[in-house]
Amino acid sequence: MRKYALMLAITIMCLIMGFGVASAADTFKIGGLVPITGTQAVMAEDLSTGLKLAEEEVNAAGGVLGMPVQVIIEDTETRPAPGMDAARKLIDVDKVKVLTGGFSSGVSLPIAKLCQSKGILFVVGPPTSPLFADVGDFVFMMDVLDKFKGKEIVDFAVGDSGKKKFGLMFMNNAFGMALREETINNLKAQGAEVTTDVVYELNKVDYKAELQRLFAKKPEVIIGTWYAKEGMVTAKQAYEMGFLEVNKVPWYCPEMVSSYATAVKEIPDALEGVKGLTPLPPGLLYTEKFKKKMGRDPITAYAAMNYDAVIMIAMAANFANSTDPAKIRDALWKIDDFYRGQSTGGDKRFVGGGVQGFGKYERTIIKGGKIVPY
Amino acid sequence: MPIINFIIYLLTMIGIYSLLAMSLNFQVGFTGLINFGQVAFFCIGAYTSSLLVVNAGVPVVVAFLVAMALSGIFGYIMSIPTKSLKSDYWAIATLASGEIVRLVALNEAWLTAGPFGVMGIPQILKDLIPKDAYPVFYLLFVIACIIMVYIFLSMLTNSPFGRNLKAIRDEEELCLSLGKDTQKLKLQAMIVAGTVGGLAGSLFAFYIQFISPENFKPIETFLMWAMIIVGGRGNFKGAIIGAVVIQLFNVSTRFLGNYVPLGSDSMAALRMTIIGVLIILFLLFRPEGLIKEKKKVYD
């Protein structure tokens, strides 16, 4: 009998926690999905700060329809199932009508589908998969699609290096594969040759075999992208193996910040001279507010996309004079011309499918342990 | 009422994981087969049923049956090279099998869409069920599956076949000395477990409506193990109770922020720690789990 009493107590305790969430009707709630734990947790503090800064700014300006804005942050664990738990909790328990954030496309895509089916607005932050454009009219994106980045990095690498034999190294997930495909298509269009095409698995502690394969057919240029942990291991091992000599074989990376967030601090010498793309840095307003709040520079430009998302949602709600997600959705198409954003160059106009049509990337290089304009 | 929707979602997920825990308990608790690749059945079931429906237009009922059959067949195939191994080597081999299945799903993009995952999985009987009632309908469907599986597995484990499995678990040499073909019995147990795991995978895919290889990482097997350690080995009630407790603990940490003065980042990091501590506590103080196996004494 005691064991059943224990089980019942556990169940009731957990359910009470769920029911105990206060529902403040006079607050405009926005759900913020952040990978606080898991493989992309290194950027969680910045991504959360982006959301909170926007919340503070909107509230200082009077909130939404006179109500304060509250961004409720939930952890996706960088995995689809907990990501779905987080979204369901935000929608069903916290009763949010608008979601934003996310980081991994694989985690955010099922959430986008859920939002579409429930009529919840999802303004996706950093993810870039082209599949979001097909989900439906309740899904918007704050970052530019992978195909845009694929063209940008190929234009940069071919034009800057003047070489034609390319070795590619991309991670085997939705983000990496979409970017790889666009990179290959653009290289072919420019008459370049792909000598080696290495697809690697995440979360490994050794990438020497992949690096050996990458250089097996003597490529003249490398294009590759990583997450912070894999970027650190790969850069360290490539340097030790003598493959990271950019004067002989230049390296170009479509995602400088997320690839080298850790490595640029830990092994700056190894990365000296690596070139690539960085979303145009956050605007001055955002950087200053971030520094004031955190006492340091932001490590990623992606957090500014979360910031822009919250500001645009609040603007659209005020413009629509409603907190109804369908009306906010319609208003987003109207206010995007007027908002000067803090991410990807500031032009946040949407095009078909709710994707960003005018975002810009900056060509950067690693010098003296910093990612600086090239 | 939105909170009800969340509870229905939670119960549905608990139900799906209960099936997986029952499947694992059938192997571990009744047969003594340490399976660290249980997620493979989940993955095969999810991919087979959804690809058959999305790409081939096969009726959902047929897709579910094929998915269960394929998962069962995989249980058989997975056991062939390992059937003569002792439990620790068997465990390592199953861990590899689980990863192989996930990597096939990840890399064979022509079949599985690779890392992009399978989108457009339809809702079962969507046109016949009112939208608002659909979550309840699906929950009842999952509960019906659990009841059927529970009855089926209970009948099996109470049959002479089940007694043979328990004999393998308790003393394989003794079982062999009585002339029992223990290797064949292990294969049969894996087929049964695979079939149930495949059903759980199909239910998951058609509930979430999107699957990708990221859904089938080894941590899912870890959670299933946590469920049977907490719930209790050698009985199916324990598997279900374990699924309830682990899922509730997992989700409840999302609500603790309202009561404990910790940031959401700290609470998130605590989630897996809490489950880890729970497992340690059970192993130390209640190794038989919440529900102890009832052992029959034969005169």
Interface residues (C-beta under 8 A of the other chain):
Chain A: K3 L6 M7 I10 T11 M13 C14 L15 M17 G18 F19 G20 V21 A22 I36 T37 A44 E45 S48 I73 E74 D75 E77 R79 P80 A81 P82 M84 D85 A86 R88 K89 I91 D92 V93 K95 S104 G106 V107 L109 P110 K113 S129 L131 N172 N173 A174 G176 M177 A178 E201
Chain B: P2 I3 N5 F6 I7 Y9 M13 L103 L106 N107 A109 G114 P115 F116 G117 M119 I208 Q209 F210 S212 E214 N215 K217 I219 E220 I241 V244 V245 L248 F249 N250 V251 S252 R254 F255 L256 N258 Y259 S264 D265 M267 A268 A269 R271 M272 L290 I291
